[in-house]
Amino acid sequence: MNGVGLVWLGVRVSAMQPLSILVVDDEPLMRWSVVQTLADCGHHVIERGDAQGALRALRGAQYPFDLVLLDLQLPDSGDLSLLANIREAMPTTNVILMTAFNTPEIAYGARALGASRVIDKPFDMGALPALVAAATACN
């Protein structure tokens, strides 16, 4: 991005400071797409493909992540327990839950655990920078 800036859904995306982001998704192509999209915006992105890897990344982080993009269905976690663990380990970290299996119960449970957003997969990668900006704007 250049200095001109991009405005998406009323959020000025290029004005954002680089963020530290953890992307957790077991689908390699989805994970790669998310990582590349966010890295192209200047963010520092770490990726993991399962819950255990995500927990190791959380424990090994020198500072809390600004944001975690978390897939609901992982090989070693298929419920909101990983979200609960993330919130316990890093209570100030924003979490966006990504799922192809969204229901009102899942969305309610995720928000009750502190997720800032629940987004349906698949989603438009072009909208991701604005979603990240909106999720982290209050910090």
N, C-alpha and C positions, 0 to 999 in steps of 0.2 A: 504494500500500500504506500501511496505517496502522501505528501502533506496536504493534498486537497481534501481528503477525507471521504468517508462513505457514511451515509445516513441510511439506516435500515430500520423500519418500524419506529422511527423517532429517536433512535439511539445513534449517537455519533461513534461509530466503531473505531475509526483510526485514532481517536483521542484517548483510547484506553492505554493504560500502562501495561507492559508485558506481565502476564500472569503465570503462576506455577500451576499446572493442570495435570491431574492424573486421569487417564482414560482407561476404563476397565470394560472390555468387551471380548468375548471369545471368538467372534467372527473376524478373521484376519482382514478381510477386505473392508469391513465396516470400521474396524479399529484404525487401519491405515488411512482411510479417507478422513476420519475425524482428526487424527494426529496431523496429517498434512495440512488440512484446512486451518487448524489452529496454529501450527508452526509457521505457516505462511503469513499469519497475522502478527508474528513476532513473539508468540507465547512459548514458554519452556514447557514441553509436554513429555510426560513419562507414560508409557503404556504397559498394561498387564492384561493377560488373557483369562485370568481366573481369580477367585476370591482369595486364595492363599497368597498369590503374587501381589494382589492389592494390599493385603494386610502387611506383608513384608515391606512394601513400598511406603506405607504409612508409618510403620515403626522405624524405618531407616531414614525418613525425611528429617533434614536438619531443621526445617521450618514447616509449619502447616501449609498444605496446599491451599491455594486460593479457591480452587474448584475441583470437584471430582465429577466426571461424566461416567455414570455407572449403569451398565446393562443389568436388568433384573435377572435374566436367565443365564447363568454361568454353569460350567460343568460341575462345580463343587458348591453351588449355592443357587437355589431357585426361588428364594423368598426375600423378604425384607431384612433378614438378619444381618447381611453384610452392610446395608445402609445403617442399621442400628450400631454396628461396630465402628463404622466410619464416624458417625456423629459422636460416639463416646470417645474415640481416640482424638478427634479434631473437631470440637464443638463449634468452632467459628468458621469452618470450611463450608462453602456452598456446595450443594450436591444437586445435580440434575440427573434424575432417573430416566433411563431410556428403556422402552419396552415395546415389544410387538404384541404383548398380551395384556394390554391395559384394561382395567375394569374400574368402576367407581370405588370398589373396595381397595384395590391396589393404590389408586391415586390418593384416596383418603389416608390410608396407612402410611404411604410415603411422606405425605405432607405432615402427618402427625409426628413422624420421626425427624422432621426438619428439612426434607427435600424442598428446594426452592421451586422446582419445576418437575413435571412429569411429561415427557414427550414420547409420542408414538413413533415407533420405527416401522418402516423407513421414514426418514425426514429429509428435507431439502438441505444439502450441505451448505448452500449459499446463505441459508438463514442462520447457520450455527454461530457465526461471529456476533450477530445481534443477540441471540439467546444468551451467549456467554456474557456479553456486555450487560444485558438486563439483569442476569442473575447475580452479577458481582457489583452492580452499580451502587448498592447501599452500603458497601464496605469502605 
